[in-house]
Amino acid sequence: MLYITEKEVDETLEMKETVSILREAFQDLGEGHSSVSPRERLHSDGVVLNSMPGIFAKYHLAGMKCYIAGKGGARFVVLVFDTRTSDLIAVIEANRLGQIRTGALPAMVSQLILKKKEQEIAIIGSGFQAETQLEGLLSVFDCGLVHVYSRHPENARSFARRMQSKFGVEARAHDKVGEATRNATVISSITNSNEAIFSRKDLGEKYHVNLCGGNLPMRREAAEDVLAESDIVVVENIEQALKETGEIIGFRKNYPQKEMIELKDLVIKPPSKEPDRSVLKTMGVGLEDVAAAYLVLKKLGHI
């Protein structure tokens, strides 16, 4: 059994490859081979233990992301088993792994929905996960200008400077959310907000929005009209979305006639015509972590 460290993951896992393997994983899920189930949470004395299982049948892997969060911080690991032998192959430290796959998933979906290579990007949020949100989108799109908004303006300015230096793309911080989002064709939001940061009036005539922050019912990043006025609303797993996400819970309650698409179905049959307005609400599912773990193990020469 292998123990793989954060350092090894950081040196091994690349964004473009992660985007590709996530598409493979959801293709396999859509074809009825792989499996996934919603996150489970156990609570005790201010500590939350989270488990996220998934089976990536194409590569004979089953596993689980497991993480604990409490006053002492958070710790993340992915356990990986070989389905042919039932052997535990590896325990992989998964803070960096989770950051990369969280950026890769919306990039993969955005690329499926949007037909043009050239896009104007807006990032809402400037924390730990925001950097890989931008990295993922830049790995699949050409972008001359990145807009940045944070509820803390100085953080937005600092983030824009760092991203401009790191990725060589012009990045502009804005003090108002509408200034960042109105001309953007792809908007990725990753915050811990309990109240909607933007609404339909803050967006242009055409948009694709990735809602990537918050997997608790009280959290909301977008107002309900963003989803209600979209042609497509995508989630990884409807059962999990209706347990975890404020936007989706409200959307289903108030617009029961509007359908949501599970990601596996979108991957199997992407839209032939680009929708004018679309939304992805991503919560993270264990299949994504197992797929990313597969890449790490493959590149390290262990499978």
CORKA-V323835 format. One record per backbone hydrogen bond with DSSP energy under -0.5 kcal/mol. CO is the residue of the C=O (numbers start at 0). NH is the residue of the N-H. E is the energy in kcal/mol with one decimal. If there is no record, write none. Layout:
# CORKA-V323835
CO	NH	E
CO	NH	E
This chain:
# CORKA-V323835
1	90	-2.4
3	92	-2.8
4	8	-2.2
5	9	-2.9
6	10	-1.9
7	11	-0.8
8	11	-1.0
8	12	-2.9
13	17	-1.8
14	18	-2.6
15	19	-1.8
16	20	-2.4
17	21	-2.1
18	22	-1.5
19	23	-2.0
20	24	-2.4
21	25	-2.3
22	26	-2.0
23	27	-2.5
24	28	-2.1
25	29	-2.5
26	30	-1.6
27	32	-2.3
27	33	-0.9
28	31	-1.5
34	54	-2.6
39	50	-2.2
41	48	-2.9
43	46	-1.9
46	43	-2.3
47	49	-0.6
47	68	-2.3
48	41	-2.5
49	66	-2.2
50	39	-2.3
51	64	-2.3
52	36	-1.0
53	62	-2.5
54	34	-1.8
54	56	-0.9
55	58	-1.2
55	60	-1.9
56	59	-1.6
59	82	-2.2
60	55	-2.7
61	80	-3.8
62	53	-2.2
63	65	-0.5
63	78	-2.7
64	51	-2.4
65	76	-2.2
66	49	-3.2
67	74	-1.9
68	47	-2.7
69	72	-2.1
72	69	-2.3
74	67	-1.8
75	93	-2.3
76	65	-2.9
77	91	-2.6
78	63	-1.8
79	88	-2.4
79	89	-1.5
80	61	-2.1
80	82	-0.6
81	84	-0.5
81	85	-2.7
86	81	-2.5
86	88	-0.8
88	1	-2.7
89	79	-2.4
90	3	-2.6
90	92	-0.5
91	77	-2.3
93	97	-1.8
94	98	-1.8
95	99	-2.4
96	100	-2.5
97	101	-1.9
98	102	-1.2
99	103	-2.2
100	104	-2.1
101	105	-0.7
102	106	-1.0
103	107	-2.5
104	108	-2.2
105	109	-2.8
106	110	-2.1
107	111	-1.6
108	112	-1.9
109	113	-2.8
116	118	-0.6
116	141	-2.9
118	120	-0.5
119	184	-2.1
119	185	-2.1
120	146	-2.9
121	187	-2.6
122	124	-0.6
122	148	-2.4
123	189	-2.8
126	129	-0.8
126	130	-0.8
128	132	-1.2
129	133	-1.9
130	134	-2.5
131	135	-2.5
132	136	-1.9
133	137	-2.7
134	138	-1.2
135	138	-0.5
135	139	-0.6
136	139	-1.1
136	140	-2.0
141	118	-2.4
143	169	-0.7
144	120	-1.0
145	171	-3.1
146	122	-2.8
147	173	-2.4
148	124	-3.1
150	152	-0.6
151	154	-0.9
151	155	-1.6
152	156	-2.2
153	157	-2.4
154	158	-2.7
155	159	-2.6
156	160	-2.1
157	161	-2.3
158	162	-2.7
159	163	-2.2
160	164	-2.0
161	165	-2.6
162	166	-2.8
163	167	-1.3
169	145	-2.9
171	147	-2.4
173	149	-0.5
175	178	-0.5
175	179	-1.1
176	179	-0.6
176	180	-2.0
177	181	-2.3
180	183	-1.0
180	203	-0.6
184	207	-1.6
185	121	-2.4
186	209	-3.5
187	123	-2.8
188	211	-3.0
188	212	-0.7
192	219	-1.9
197	222	-2.4
198	201	-1.8
199	202	-1.9
206	277	-1.8
207	186	-2.6
208	210	-0.6
208	279	-2.9
209	188	-2.9
209	211	-0.8
210	281	-2.1
215	218	-2.0
215	245	-0.8
218	245	-0.9
220	196	-2.6
220	197	-1.4
222	225	-1.5
222	226	-0.7
223	227	-2.7
224	228	-1.8
226	229	-1.6
231	278	-2.3
232	260	-2.8
233	280	-2.8
234	262	-2.1
236	240	-2.6
237	241	-2.3
238	242	-0.5
239	242	-1.0
239	243	-2.0
240	244	-2.0
244	248	-2.5
245	249	-2.2
246	250	-2.2
247	251	-2.7
248	252	-1.9
249	253	-2.5
250	254	-2.2
254	257	-1.8
260	234	-2.4
261	264	-1.1
261	265	-1.6
262	266	-2.6
263	267	-1.8
264	268	-2.1
275	206	-2.1
276	230	-2.6
276	231	-1.2
277	208	-2.5
278	233	-3.0
279	210	-3.5
279	281	-0.6
280	235	-0.7
284	287	-1.3
284	288	-0.8
285	289	-2.3
286	290	-2.3
287	291	-2.3
288	292	-2.4
289	293	-2.2
290	294	-1.6
291	295	-1.9
292	296	-2.7
293	297	-2.7
294	298	-2.7
295	299	-1.8
296	301	-2.8
296	302	-0.7
297	300	-1.3
